[in-house]
Amino acid sequence: MEKKVRKRRCTTKLSSKNQVTLPVAALRAARVEPGDEFRVEVDGEGRLLLIRQTDPLDEVIGAFPGLSAAADLEGERDAWQQ
């Protein structure tokens, strides 16, 4: 049996400082957390999309066992700065 997803109408208001408070129910449903960064896209007049930014490296970190131990990233950075 499929789990039904209830769409809940949440409203907010744009402040004079161009700030918006997002409803907690919407944040939970989108599985976003404090500290997440977003890209803002315009999807027509009066429609904005918030898209969570992810670091591409986060997706592959840990995917190759032993790689991080073999790479001396600090040493490489120091070499480039000299």
Biopython code that builds the backbone (N, CA, C, O; Angstrom):
import numpy as np
from Bio.PDB.StructureBuilder import StructureBuilder

atoms = [
    (1, "MET", "N", (0.838, -1.180, 0.000)),
    (1, "MET", "CA", (0.000, 0.000, 0.000)),
    (1, "MET", "C", (0.883, 1.244, 0.000)),
    (1, "MET", "O", (1.812, 1.347, 0.801)),
    (2, "GLU", "N", (0.601, 2.173, -0.881)),
    (2, "GLU", "CA", (1.380, 3.398, -0.986)),
    (2, "GLU", "C", (1.064, 4.354, 0.155)),
    (2, "GLU", "O", (-0.082, 4.512, 0.575)),
    (3, "LYS", "N", (2.114, 4.976, 0.632)),
    (3, "LYS", "CA", (1.931, 5.971, 1.682)),
    (3, "LYS", "C", (1.498, 7.282, 1.029)),
    (3, "LYS", "O", (2.148, 7.764, 0.101)),
    (4, "LYS", "N", (0.413, 7.846, 1.511)),
    (4, "LYS", "CA", (-0.082, 9.097, 0.953)),
    (4, "LYS", "C", (0.705, 10.264, 1.527)),
    (4, "LYS", "O", (0.959, 10.335, 2.730)),
    (5, "VAL", "N", (1.079, 11.166, 0.650)),
    (5, "VAL", "CA", (1.764, 12.383, 1.067)),
    (5, "VAL", "C", (0.736, 13.499, 1.084)),
    (5, "VAL", "O", (0.164, 13.851, 0.052)),
    (6, "ARG", "N", (0.512, 14.045, 2.258)),
    (6, "ARG", "CA", (-0.453, 15.136, 2.388)),
    (6, "ARG", "C", (0.225, 16.454, 2.081)),
    (6, "ARG", "O", (1.252, 16.797, 2.666)),
    (7, "LYS", "N", (-0.359, 17.174, 1.167)),
    (7, "LYS", "CA", (0.137, 18.518, 0.891)),
    (7, "LYS", "C", (-0.559, 19.468, 1.839)),
    (7, "LYS", "O", (-1.787, 19.538, 1.896)),
    (8, "ARG", "N", (0.242, 20.183, 2.569)),
    (8, "ARG", "CA", (-0.288, 21.123, 3.539)),
    (8, "ARG", "C", (-0.015, 22.529, 3.060)),
    (8, "ARG", "O", (1.106, 22.851, 2.667)),
    (9, "ARG", "N", (-1.013, 23.349, 3.091)),
    (9, "ARG", "CA", (-0.832, 24.721, 2.657)),
    (9, "ARG", "C", (-0.198, 25.513, 3.793)),
    (9, "ARG", "O", (-0.782, 25.660, 4.866)),
    (10, "CYS", "N", (0.984, 26.013, 3.546)),
    (10, "CYS", "CA", (1.705, 26.818, 4.526)),
    (10, "CYS", "C", (1.897, 28.202, 3.913)),
    (10, "CYS", "O", (2.187, 28.327, 2.724)),
    (11, "THR", "N", (1.741, 29.199, 4.703)),
    (11, "THR", "CA", (1.930, 30.550, 4.177)),
    (11, "THR", "C", (2.977, 31.288, 5.003)),
    (11, "THR", "O", (3.246, 30.951, 6.156)),
    (12, "THR", "N", (3.551, 32.295, 4.381)),
    (12, "THR", "CA", (4.529, 33.145, 5.039)),
    (12, "THR", "C", (4.460, 34.505, 4.367)),
    (12, "THR", "O", (3.707, 34.694, 3.412)),
    (13, "LYS", "N", (5.237, 35.444, 4.860)),
    (13, "LYS", "CA", (5.192, 36.807, 4.331)),
    (13, "LYS", "C", (6.616, 37.322, 4.133)),
    (13, "LYS", "O", (7.500, 37.045, 4.944)),
    (14, "LEU", "N", (6.832, 38.059, 3.069)),
    (14, "LEU", "CA", (8.124, 38.690, 2.801)),
    (14, "LEU", "C", (8.218, 39.957, 3.641)),
    (14, "LEU", "O", (7.338, 40.815, 3.587)),
    (15, "SER", "N", (9.303, 40.067, 4.426)),
    (15, "SER", "CA", (9.467, 41.240, 5.299)),
    (15, "SER", "C", (10.031, 42.420, 4.509)),
    (15, "SER", "O", (10.415, 42.283, 3.348)),
    (16, "SER", "N", (10.071, 43.566, 5.156)),
    (16, "SER", "CA", (10.630, 44.767, 4.517)),
    (16, "SER", "C", (12.128, 44.619, 4.262)),
    (16, "SER", "O", (12.706, 45.376, 3.482)),
    (17, "LYS", "N", (12.757, 43.639, 4.923)),
    (17, "LYS", "CA", (14.180, 43.364, 4.714)),
    (17, "LYS", "C", (14.387, 42.204, 3.734)),
    (17, "LYS", "O", (15.480, 41.642, 3.654)),
    (18, "ASN", "N", (13.332, 41.850, 2.991)),
    (18, "ASN", "CA", (13.372, 40.747, 2.020)),
    (18, "ASN", "C", (13.679, 39.401, 2.662)),
    (18, "ASN", "O", (14.349, 38.561, 2.062)),
    (19, "GLN", "N", (13.194, 39.198, 3.872)),
    (19, "GLN", "CA", (13.397, 37.927, 4.568)),
    (19, "GLN", "C", (12.078, 37.172, 4.653)),
    (19, "GLN", "O", (11.000, 37.761, 4.729)),
    (20, "VAL", "N", (12.201, 35.830, 4.638)),
    (20, "VAL", "CA", (11.033, 34.967, 4.727)),
    (20, "VAL", "C", (11.298, 33.918, 5.796)),
    (20, "VAL", "O", (12.385, 33.343, 5.845)),
    (21, "THR", "N", (10.318, 33.665, 6.646)),
    (21, "THR", "CA", (10.404, 32.571, 7.611)),
    (21, "THR", "C", (9.647, 31.398, 7.008)),
    (21, "THR", "O", (8.471, 31.512, 6.661)),
    (22, "LEU", "N", (10.339, 30.265, 6.888)),
    (22, "LEU", "CA", (9.725, 29.093, 6.277)),
    (22, "LEU", "C", (9.021, 28.255, 7.338)),
    (22, "LEU", "O", (9.576, 28.031, 8.413)),
    (23, "PRO", "N", (7.821, 27.794, 7.054)),
    (23, "PRO", "CA", (7.073, 26.992, 8.032)),
    (23, "PRO", "C", (7.790, 25.684, 8.360)),
    (23, "PRO", "O", (8.338, 25.025, 7.477)),
    (24, "VAL", "N", (7.777, 25.322, 9.634)),
    (24, "VAL", "CA", (8.449, 24.109, 10.106)),
    (24, "VAL", "C", (7.938, 22.875, 9.378)),
    (24, "VAL", "O", (8.734, 22.006, 9.023)),
    (25, "ALA", "N", (6.642, 22.775, 9.148)),
    (25, "ALA", "CA", (6.073, 21.607, 8.465)),
    (25, "ALA", "C", (6.667, 21.448, 7.071)),
    (25, "ALA", "O", (6.944, 20.331, 6.635)),
    (26, "ALA", "N", (6.862, 22.555, 6.375)),
    (26, "ALA", "CA", (7.444, 22.507, 5.032)),
    (26, "ALA", "C", (8.910, 22.082, 5.096)),
    (26, "ALA", "O", (9.366, 21.300, 4.261)),
    (27, "LEU", "N", (9.644, 22.589, 6.074)),
    (27, "LEU", "CA", (11.050, 22.232, 6.227)),
    (27, "LEU", "C", (11.206, 20.747, 6.536)),
    (27, "LEU", "O", (12.081, 20.079, 5.985)),
    (28, "ARG", "N", (10.361, 20.242, 7.412)),
    (28, "ARG", "CA", (10.425, 18.815, 7.749)),
    (28, "ARG", "C", (10.089, 17.950, 6.547)),
    (28, "ARG", "O", (10.763, 16.953, 6.285)),
    (29, "ALA", "N", (9.048, 18.330, 5.815)),
    (29, "ALA", "CA", (8.640, 17.553, 4.644)),
    (29, "ALA", "C", (9.737, 17.528, 3.581)),
    (29, "ALA", "O", (9.897, 16.531, 2.876)),
    (30, "ALA", "N", (10.492, 18.623, 3.465)),
    (30, "ALA", "CA", (11.580, 18.712, 2.484)),
    (30, "ALA", "C", (12.888, 18.133, 3.021)),
    (30, "ALA", "O", (13.873, 18.027, 2.290)),
    (31, "ARG", "N", (12.892, 17.757, 4.307)),
    (31, "ARG", "CA", (14.071, 17.198, 4.975)),
    (31, "ARG", "C", (15.277, 18.135, 4.900)),
    (31, "ARG", "O", (16.396, 17.713, 4.607)),
    (32, "VAL", "N", (15.024, 19.404, 5.168)),
    (32, "VAL", "CA", (16.120, 20.362, 5.225)),
    (32, "VAL", "C", (16.370, 20.716, 6.681)),
    (32, "VAL", "O", (15.475, 20.621, 7.521)),
    (33, "GLU", "N", (17.597, 21.123, 6.967)),
    (33, "GLU", "CA", (18.008, 21.386, 8.341)),
    (33, "GLU", "C", (18.753, 22.703, 8.431)),
    (33, "GLU", "O", (19.239, 23.213, 7.422)),
    (34, "PRO", "N", (18.847, 23.262, 9.637)),
    (34, "PRO", "CA", (19.631, 24.480, 9.815)),
    (34, "PRO", "C", (21.053, 24.267, 9.314)),
    (34, "PRO", "O", (21.662, 23.227, 9.564)),
    (35, "GLY", "N", (21.567, 25.250, 8.616)),
    (35, "GLY", "CA", (22.925, 25.158, 8.077)),
    (35, "GLY", "C", (22.957, 24.729, 6.621)),
    (35, "GLY", "O", (23.972, 24.926, 5.952)),
    (36, "ASP", "N", (21.870, 24.146, 6.104)),
    (36, "ASP", "CA", (21.822, 23.775, 4.694)),
    (36, "ASP", "C", (21.896, 25.050, 3.853)),
    (36, "ASP", "O", (21.337, 26.082, 4.224)),
    (37, "GLU", "N", (22.585, 24.967, 2.732)),
    (37, "GLU", "CA", (22.683, 26.109, 1.829)),
    (37, "GLU", "C", (21.811, 25.840, 0.611)),
    (37, "GLU", "O", (21.647, 24.693, 0.194)),
    (38, "PHE", "N", (21.250, 26.913, 0.041)),
    (38, "PHE", "CA", (20.312, 26.774, -1.056)),
    (38, "PHE", "C", (20.673, 27.676, -2.217)),
    (38, "PHE", "O", (21.223, 28.763, -2.040)),
    (39, "ARG", "N", (20.354, 27.207, -3.396)),
    (39, "ARG", "CA", (20.419, 28.001, -4.618)),
    (39, "ARG", "C", (18.982, 28.454, -4.873)),
    (39, "ARG", "O", (18.049, 27.672, -4.695)),
    (40, "VAL", "N", (18.797, 29.699, -5.284)),
    (40, "VAL", "CA", (17.462, 30.224, -5.552)),
    (40, "VAL", "C", (17.306, 30.365, -7.062)),
    (40, "VAL", "O", (18.134, 30.984, -7.729)),
    (41, "GLU", "N", (16.229, 29.780, -7.592)),
    (41, "GLU", "CA", (15.925, 29.895, -9.015)),
    (41, "GLU", "C", (14.541, 30.489, -9.175)),
    (41, "GLU", "O", (13.649, 30.253, -8.360)),
    (42, "VAL", "N", (14.373, 31.265, -10.238)),
    (42, "VAL", "CA", (13.081, 31.849, -10.554)),
    (42, "VAL", "C", (12.394, 30.906, -11.531)),
    (42, "VAL", "O", (12.959, 30.528, -12.557)),
    (43, "ASP", "N", (11.162, 30.534, -11.193)),
    (43, "ASP", "CA", (10.394, 29.602, -12.021)),
    (43, "ASP", "C", (9.079, 30.272, -12.418)),
    (43, "ASP", "O", (7.994, 29.747, -12.166)),
    (44, "GLY", "N", (9.202, 31.427, -13.035)),
    (44, "GLY", "CA", (8.019, 32.173, -13.440)),
    (44, "GLY", "C", (7.727, 33.298, -12.470)),
    (44, "GLY", "O", (8.308, 33.383, -11.388)),
    (45, "GLU", "N", (6.820, 34.152, -12.881)),
    (45, "GLU", "CA", (6.464, 35.311, -12.065)),
    (45, "GLU", "C", (5.810, 34.864, -10.759)),
    (45, "GLU", "O", (4.827, 34.123, -10.761)),
    (46, "GLY", "N", (6.372, 35.328, -9.654)),
    (46, "GLY", "CA", (5.821, 35.007, -8.344)),
    (46, "GLY", "C", (6.173, 33.613, -7.854)),
    (46, "GLY", "O", (5.605, 33.150, -6.866)),
    (47, "ARG", "N", (7.099, 32.934, -8.525)),
    (47, "ARG", "CA", (7.441, 31.563, -8.137)),
    (47, "ARG", "C", (8.959, 31.416, -8.008)),
    (47, "ARG", "O", (9.695, 31.602, -8.978)),
    (48, "LEU", "N", (9.414, 31.080, -6.803)),
    (48, "LEU", "CA", (10.827, 30.872, -6.518)),
    (48, "LEU", "C", (11.031, 29.434, -6.073)),
    (48, "LEU", "O", (10.181, 28.860, -5.392)),
    (49, "LEU", "N", (12.151, 28.858, -6.457)),
    (49, "LEU", "CA", (12.512, 27.512, -6.029)),
    (49, "LEU", "C", (13.755, 27.590, -5.163)),
    (49, "LEU", "O", (14.726, 28.254, -5.524)),
    (50, "LEU", "N", (13.731, 26.916, -4.023)),
    (50, "LEU", "CA", (14.917, 26.783, -3.177)),
    (50, "LEU", "C", (15.456, 25.374, -3.417)),
    (50, "LEU", "O", (14.746, 24.391, -3.207)),
    (51, "ILE", "N", (16.690, 25.279, -3.852)),
    (51, "ILE", "CA", (17.287, 23.988, -4.147)),
    (51, "ILE", "C", (18.518, 23.821, -3.276)),
    (51, "ILE", "O", (19.450, 24.622, -3.337)),
    (52, "ARG", "N", (18.511, 22.762, -2.455)),
    (52, "ARG", "CA", (19.620, 22.547, -1.530)),
    (52, "ARG", "C", (20.912, 22.351, -2.326)),
    (52, "ARG", "O", (20.976, 21.556, -3.264)),
    (53, "GLN", "N", (21.927, 23.094, -1.922)),
    (53, "GLN", "CA", (23.247, 22.962, -2.527)),
    (53, "GLN", "C", (23.968, 21.803, -1.855)),
    (53, "GLN", "O", (23.935, 21.669, -0.632)),
    (54, "THR", "N", (24.601, 20.992, -2.632)),
    (54, "THR", "CA", (25.417, 19.926, -2.065)),
    (54, "THR", "C", (26.817, 20.035, -2.635)),
    (54, "THR", "O", (27.010, 20.432, -3.785)),
    (55, "ASP", "N", (27.768, 19.684, -1.830)),
    (55, "ASP", "CA", (29.150, 19.660, -2.272)),
    (55, "ASP", "C", (29.360, 18.338, -3.007)),
    (55, "ASP", "O", (29.154, 17.277, -2.418)),
    (56, "PRO", "N", (29.764, 18.372, -4.276)),
    (56, "PRO", "CA", (29.940, 17.133, -5.032)),
    (56, "PRO", "C", (30.892, 16.149, -4.354)),
    (56, "PRO", "O", (30.757, 14.937, -4.526)),
    (57, "LEU", "N", (31.853, 16.662, -3.585)),
    (57, "LEU", "CA", (32.791, 15.775, -2.900)),
    (57, "LEU", "C", (32.117, 14.995, -1.783)),
    (57, "LEU", "O", (32.539, 13.884, -1.461)),
    (58, "ASP", "N", (31.069, 15.567, -1.185)),
    (58, "ASP", "CA", (30.357, 14.861, -0.123)),
    (58, "ASP", "C", (29.774, 13.548, -0.616)),
    (58, "ASP", "O", (29.632, 12.602, 0.158)),
    (59, "GLU", "N", (29.434, 13.483, -1.903)),
    (59, "GLU", "CA", (28.826, 12.286, -2.457)),
    (59, "GLU", "C", (29.829, 11.157, -2.655)),
    (59, "GLU", "O", (29.445, 9.988, -2.671)),
    (60, "VAL", "N", (31.114, 11.490, -2.807)),
    (60, "VAL", "CA", (32.110, 10.441, -3.056)),
    (60, "VAL", "C", (33.040, 10.184, -1.884)),
    (60, "VAL", "O", (33.783, 9.203, -1.888)),
    (61, "ILE", "N", (33.008, 11.055, -0.877)),
    (61, "ILE", "CA", (33.865, 10.832, 0.286)),
    (61, "ILE", "C", (33.496, 9.505, 0.932)),
    (61, "ILE", "O", (32.331, 9.245, 1.233)),
    (62, "GLY", "N", (34.486, 8.690, 1.132)),
    (62, "GLY", "CA", (34.263, 7.386, 1.735)),
    (62, "GLY", "C", (33.944, 6.305, 0.721)),
    (62, "GLY", "O", (33.854, 5.131, 1.081)),
    (63, "ALA", "N", (33.769, 6.676, -0.547)),
    (63, "ALA", "CA", (33.430, 5.692, -1.576)),
    (63, "ALA", "C", (34.653, 4.874, -1.982)),
    (63, "ALA", "O", (34.508, 3.761, -2.488)),
    (64, "PHE", "N", (35.844, 5.404, -1.768)),
    (64, "PHE", "CA", (37.072, 4.725, -2.155)),
    (64, "PHE", "C", (37.934, 4.512, -0.917)),
    (64, "PHE", "O", (38.733, 5.380, -0.564)),
    (65, "PRO", "N", (37.783, 3.372, -0.256)),
    (65, "PRO", "CA", (38.537, 3.120, 0.979)),
    (65, "PRO", "C", (40.043, 3.265, 0.756)),
    (65, "PRO", "O", (40.591, 2.775, -0.232)),
    (66, "GLY", "N", (40.691, 3.944, 1.689)),
    (66, "GLY", "CA", (42.137, 4.105, 1.628)),
    (66, "GLY", "C", (42.600, 5.300, 0.820)),
    (66, "GLY", "O", (43.759, 5.701, 0.927)),
    (67, "LEU", "N", (41.726, 5.877, 0.018)),
    (67, "LEU", "CA", (42.127, 7.005, -0.818)),
    (67, "LEU", "C", (42.498, 8.215, 0.017)),
    (67, "LEU", "O", (43.522, 8.850, -0.237)),
    (68, "SER", "N", (41.684, 8.544, 1.010)),
    (68, "SER", "CA", (41.974, 9.732, 1.812)),
    (68, "SER", "C", (43.242, 9.541, 2.637)),
    (68, "SER", "O", (43.967, 10.503, 2.890)),
    (69, "ALA", "N", (43.514, 8.309, 3.058)),
    (69, "ALA", "CA", (44.721, 8.050, 3.834)),
    (69, "ALA", "C", (45.961, 8.184, 2.958)),
    (69, "ALA", "O", (47.015, 8.604, 3.435)),
    (70, "ALA", "N", (45.842, 7.832, 1.680)),
    (70, "ALA", "CA", (46.991, 7.873, 0.772)),
    (70, "ALA", "C", (47.277, 9.291, 0.284)),
    (70, "ALA", "O", (48.417, 9.607, -0.057)),
    (71, "ALA", "N", (46.274, 10.135, 0.246)),
    (71, "ALA", "CA", (46.448, 11.485, -0.278)),
    (71, "ALA", "C", (46.812, 12.441, 0.851)),
    (71, "ALA", "O", (46.104, 12.543, 1.853)),
    (72, "ASP", "N", (47.920, 13.134, 0.672)),
    (72, "ASP", "CA", (48.341, 14.134, 1.641)),
    (72, "ASP", "C", (47.892, 15.495, 1.118)),
    (72, "ASP", "O", (48.680, 16.227, 0.519)),
    (73, "LEU", "N", (46.630, 15.828, 1.344)),
    (73, "LEU", "CA", (46.067, 17.052, 0.790)),
    (73, "LEU", "C", (46.737, 18.299, 1.341)),
    (73, "LEU", "O", (46.969, 19.252, 0.597)),
    (74, "GLU", "N", (47.050, 18.311, 2.623)),
    (74, "GLU", "CA", (47.716, 19.481, 3.204)),
    (74, "GLU", "C", (49.092, 19.674, 2.567)),
    (74, "GLU", "O", (49.490, 20.802, 2.276)),
    (75, "GLY", "N", (49.806, 18.594, 2.353)),
    (75, "GLY", "CA", (51.112, 18.677, 1.702)),
    (75, "GLY", "C", (51.004, 19.206, 0.283)),
    (75, "GLY", "O", (51.835, 20.002, -0.155)),
    (76, "GLU", "N", (49.989, 18.768, -0.428)),
    (76, "GLU", "CA", (49.766, 19.249, -1.799)),
    (76, "GLU", "C", (49.426, 20.735, -1.803)),
    (76, "GLU", "O", (49.924, 21.477, -2.650)),
    (77, "ARG", "N", (48.586, 21.181, -0.870)),
    (77, "ARG", "CA", (48.242, 22.600, -0.786)),
    (77, "ARG", "C", (49.487, 23.439, -0.489)),
    (77, "ARG", "O", (49.694, 24.494, -1.088)),
    (78, "ASP", "N", (50.314, 22.954, 0.446)),
    (78, "ASP", "CA", (51.534, 23.681, 0.786)),
    (78, "ASP", "C", (52.467, 23.786, -0.422)),
    (78, "ASP", "O", (53.091, 24.825, -0.638)),
    (79, "ALA", "N", (52.561, 22.720, -1.201)),
    (79, "ALA", "CA", (53.433, 22.707, -2.384)),
    (79, "ALA", "C", (52.959, 23.731, -3.419)),
    (79, "ALA", "O", (53.783, 24.387, -4.056)),
    (80, "TRP", "N", (51.655, 23.874, -3.592)),
    (80, "TRP", "CA", (51.124, 24.814, -4.570)),
    (80, "TRP", "C", (51.337, 26.259, -4.128)),
    (80, "TRP", "O", (51.479, 27.149, -4.966)),
    (81, "GLN", "N", (51.359, 26.497, -2.814)),
    (81, "GLN", "CA", (51.512, 27.858, -2.317)),
    (81, "GLN", "C", (52.954, 28.334, -2.372)),
    (81, "GLN", "O", (53.208, 29.533, -2.265)),
    (82, "GLN", "N", (53.900, 27.423, -2.535)),
    (82, "GLN", "CA", (55.318, 27.825, -2.555)),
    (82, "GLN", "C", (55.803, 28.186, -3.914)),
    (82, "GLN", "O", (56.970, 28.542, -4.078)),
]
sb = StructureBuilder()
sb.init_structure("model")
sb.init_model(0)
sb.init_chain("A")
sb.init_seg("    ")
for serial, (resi, resn, name, xyz) in enumerate(atoms, 1):
    if name == "N":
        sb.init_residue(resn, " ", resi, " ")
    sb.init_atom(name, np.array(xyz, "f"), 0.0, 1.0, " ", f" {name:<3s}", serial, name[0])
structure = sb.get_structure()
